[in-house]
């Protein structure tokens, strides 16, 4: 039975309309799927961003990075090297990106970092609990001579939630304090444990800790204590602002600006009054030599000078604080000493200056030969250094990136 031309045209129109409708439905379904997928991805990305960048992290728009430097390829650099090359290493620690690290510490073969939220990270070589890590919960790699190794910054869960604000070390022993004034100690086969103050009624809160041959605690009222076994003893009740320890040397800065120096094997002390009125904000104690930094950014040195560690252009010892002329035109923000009779200074512009005995096997790339005057470090000339901590064979550095019109130019 034949159909009329009109019926054929009508059927073709209906088929075309049906095909168009089906195509439209398919396109709409595809667009809806893409929309839902994009929405889901955005939701997950936004939630991850809110977790990763919490408002209280105070992460700057141009964050700093933490780097390690060293002439050896040990785990304290925060990276497992699979190649062998000569020269020095500078390693950017990606695990600490956007963590807003405010405090770093380099020990013998260990490294530590404290974030703005008080989270403590550690990595390096652990011969007897130096890293305060639980071996059952943290992946470590065994090396026959160096002990257990952690190659990337790892959170110290033993003090999780304690908000650590300060840390110090000496000869394999470590001590840290939380924002609540709780003190923790570990190292040398001693697991991390809290040091109690129950035998003393503290009138104020501990906010800084120091480690020398013993552990010391400084309260926010300027009282200095030390632990003798399990007991906490008051060492000095005069208003102490800051302390510095090196081996058996002790350097105490009082509120009135005077400085007390305790020499090894003696309970007597010498009082330095020449810097009273200079508004000293930092003191550093070396092996028989001393540095002082004022609020104006000037640096003074005195003491032993047999390795040019005073930075005064000669090897003459000084009995009294002497202005370091080589830094007089710079605004210095931090001074410090290394374990090898070297001194250093950080400037407001982020430059590192060093002087003293040239490093033969450790930091030879920072100070190639003996230097009697402050010398700008060329190895870090392309970085703005805001903080540095020297260990035995490596250092940790907080570097502030250089931005010009939002383009990085310091890398």
N, C-alpha and C positions, 0 to 999 in steps of 0.2 A: 504494500500500500504506500503510495507516494505521498510526500508531504508538500504543502504549498510553500512557495518562496517566502511568504510572510512568516510562516512557522519556523523555517530554517533561520531566518534573520533573528527572530525572537529567541530561538535557542542559542544562537551564537552570542547574542547580547547577554543572556543569562549566564552562559559559561564564562564569558569574559568578566562579568561582574563578580561571579563566584571566585575566579582566579585572583582578581584584584583584592577581594575581601580576605582571601586566605593569605595573600602576600602581605597585606596590611597587618593582619593579626600576627604573622611571623615576625615582621619588623618590630611591631610594638612589644612582642614578647622578648625579642632580642635586646631592645633598648631597655626594657624593664630589668632584665637579667644584668645587663651592664651597670645600670643604676644601682641595683641592690648590691652588686659586688663592690662597686666603688664606695658606696656608703658604708659597707662593712669594713673595707680596708681603711677608710678614713677614721671610722670609729676606733678600730684597734690601734691605728697610728696615733690618734689623739690621746687615748688612754695611756699608751706607752710613753708618749711625750710628757704627760702629766706626772707619771711615776718617775720618769728619768730626770726631769727638770722640775723638781718641786720648788715652790716659791721661796721656801726657807733655805734653799741651797745658796741663794744669792749668787748665782752663776753670772759673771759679767758677760756682756755682749762679745767681747774679745777676750776669751779665757786664756789663762796661762797654761803652759804644758810642763810636765815634770820629765826631766831627762836624767840619765845617768851617764857618767863619763869614767873611763878607766883604760888602762893599758893592758889589762888582762880580760879574758872572756868568761869570768866567773858568773854564777847565777845572781850575785848581788847587783848586776847591771840590769836585771829584770828581763832578760832575754836568753833563750837557748840558741847559741850560735852553732850553725852547721857547716861553717867554713873557717878557714884559717887565713888571716891576713896580718900583716905587720902594722905597727902604728897604734894610734889611740882610737877608742870607740866612743861615740856619742849616740845614745839610744833614747828615742822617744818612747815613753811608757804609755802605750795606748790604753792599757787597763785603767789608767788614772785620768783619762780625758774627761773633762766636765765634772770632775769630782771636787773641784775647788779646794785643792790641797793647800793648807796654810802652814804646815810644820813638817819638816823632813829631818831625818837622822841617818847618818852613815856610820856604821860601826866597823869592826874588823872585816868580816865577810858577810855582813847583814845590812839590810836597808829597811827603813820604816817611813811611813807617810801617814799624817793625820789630816783628815778633811775638816771642812768648816762645820760639819755636823758631828765631829768627834769620833768618826769611824777610823780605826787603826788598821793599817795594812802592813804586812811584812813579807819579805822575800830574801833569798840568799842561801847561805849554808847554815845548817843546824847540826852542831856537834853534840849539844847537850841542852836543848830547850831554848836556845837563844831567840828563836823566831816565835815562841809562844803559840805554836800551832799544834793541833791535835792530829797525830799521825794517822789515826783511823779515818779522819774526815777530810784530809787534805792529801791530794795526790803529790807524792814526792818521788824523786828519782835518786837511786842510790849510786854513789860514787865511792870507789874503794878507799880513797885517801881523804876526801873532803867531807864525808858524812852525807846526811840527807840534804837534798837541794830542792828549793822551790824557785822556779824560773820566772814567775810572774807575780805581781802584787796580789796578795790574798788577804782577805779580811780575817782579823784575829777574832774568832767567835767567842773566845774566853771572856772578852770584855765588851761583847756586843750590847748595845744599849746603854753603856756607861758614859758616853761622851767624853772621850779622852782629850785633855787640853795641853798636856806637856809630857815629855819623855826625855830620859837621860840614860847614859850608859858609861861603863868603865870595865875593861878587862873581862868581857863576857857576861857581865851582869847588867840588867836593865831595870829601870824603875819608871813608872808612869803614874799620872794622877788624873782623876776625872773632875768634871765641873762641880761635883758634890764634895770634893775634897778627899775622896777615897784613893788610897795609894796601893799600887800593885807592883810586885817584884817577880822577876823570873831570870833564868839563865844558869849556866854551869850545872846541868842536871837537876835544876830546881824548877818544878813546874810553876806556871803562873799562879800566884796566890796573893791575897790581900794582906797588906801589912796593917796591923791593928794599932790603935792609939788608946786602947782602953785603960792603960795604966796612967794616962795623963788627961786632964780635963782641958782640952784646947779651947782658948777663949775666942778663936777665930778659925776661919777655914783655910786649909792648905790649898795653895794655887800654883806653886812651882815645886819641882823636885829636882834633885841633883844626885848623881852617882859618882863617887870616887872610890876609895877603899871601903867606904860605908855609904849608906843611903841617908840623904838629908831632905828636909822638908821646910819650906818657907811659907808662912801664913800671910794673909793679906793685911795683918797688923804689924808685919815686920819682925816676927819672932822666928828664930831659926832653931830647928830641932834635928836630932840625928837618932838613928836606931842603934841600940846596942843589944844585939840578940833580938829578943821579942819586945824589948822595952824601948819606949820613946823618951829621949832625954832632951831637956832644953839646953842648947849650946850657947845661945846668945839671946838676951831679951831686949837689947837695945834695938831701936827701929832700924831694921835692915831692909834695903830696897832690892838689891840684887846680889847674887853670889856667882863665883866662878871657881872651879876646881880643876886641878891638873896634877895627877899623881898624888903627892902628899902636900902640894901647895894649896892654900885656901885664900881667896880674895873676896872680901866683903865690902859692899858699898852701903854706907849708912845714909839715913835720910838727910843729914846735914851736909852731905857731899864729901865727907872724909872717907878714906879707904883704909881698911885693916888688912894686913898681909900676915898670914901664918906660914912660917917656914917648916919644912919637914922635921919631924922629931922634936918639935918645940911647942910648948903651950903658950909661949910669949908671942906677941905680935907687934908689928910696926905700924904706926899710923901715918898715912900720907894725907897732908892737909893742903898741899899746894893747889889742888883742883877744887877746893871749896869755893862756891860761887860761880863755877863754870857750868853748872847744870849737867853733870855727867849722867848719861842715860844708859850706858852699857860699859861693862868691864869684862876683860878676858884675861885668863891666867894661863901662861905657858910654863915651860920647864925653867923656872927661875926668871922669867921676863913677863911683862904685863902691858896691856893696852887699855886705854880708856877713850870712849867716844862721847862727845858732848852733844847737846841739843842743836847747836849751831853747825854740826857736821865736821868739827875739827877732831883730830886724833892725836893722842899723846902716848908715849911709850917710855919704859924704863926697865932696868934690871940687867940681866946677862945679855951680852951682845956678841958672843964669839962666833956666831954664824950669820951676822948681819940682820938678825930677826927684829931689831928695833927700827930698821928702815931710816937710819939717820946718816948714812953715807960713810960710816966707819965701823970699827969693831970695838970701840970703847964702851965699857959698861956705863950705865947711868944710874945714879942713886935716887934721882927725883924725876917726875914726869917731864918729858921734853917734847915739844911740838914737832910733829913729823912735817917738815916743810914741803916734802914732795906731794903731800895731799892737801896743802893749805888752800889751793885754788879750786878744790872740789868739795861738793856737798856729800859727805860720806854718811851712809845710812846703816851700815853694819860693819863690824870688825870681828876678826877671829884668828885662831891659831890652828895649825895642823899638828900631827903627831911627830913631824920631822923638823921641828924648829923653823917653821915658816909662818909668816903672818899674811893676812889678806884683808882687803877692804872692798866693800861694795858701794858704789856711788849712786846718787839720785838718778843719773842717766842710765843706770843698768850696766855699768862697766865694772869688771873685776880687776883689781890691782893686787899684785903679790910681791913679796920680797923675802929675803933670807937665803937659806942654803938651797942650792939647785938640786932638784930631784934626780937621783941617779937611776932608780928603777921603778918609781911609782908615777909621779906626776911630772915627768920630764917635759911633757908637751905643754905644760902650763908655765913652768919656770925652768928654762933650759940650763941655766948656770947660776952660780952665786950672784945675788943681786943685793946691793947695799941700800938701794933706794926703791921706792914703789914703782913697779913696772906694770903697764897695762897688759892684760892677758890677751894674746892674739888668737888663741884657740877658740875663744868665745866672742870674738869681735862682732860677729853677725847676729848676736843674741842680746836681748835686754834681760839681764839677770836680776831677779828680785830677791833670791835667796839661794844659799849654797851650804852644803854640809859635807865636810871631808871625813872620810874613813881612812883605813890603813892603805888601801890600794885603789879606792874608787871614791867618787863623790856623787851626790844627788844635787840637782840644780832645778830651781823653778824659774822658767824662762817666760818672759812676757813677750808675746808676738808683736811685731812691728806692723802697724796698719797705716797705709796712706790711701785715703779714699776707698777704704774697705778692701784694699789689695795687700796681701801679705808680702812684705819686702825683706823680712829678717830671716828667711829660711833659705 
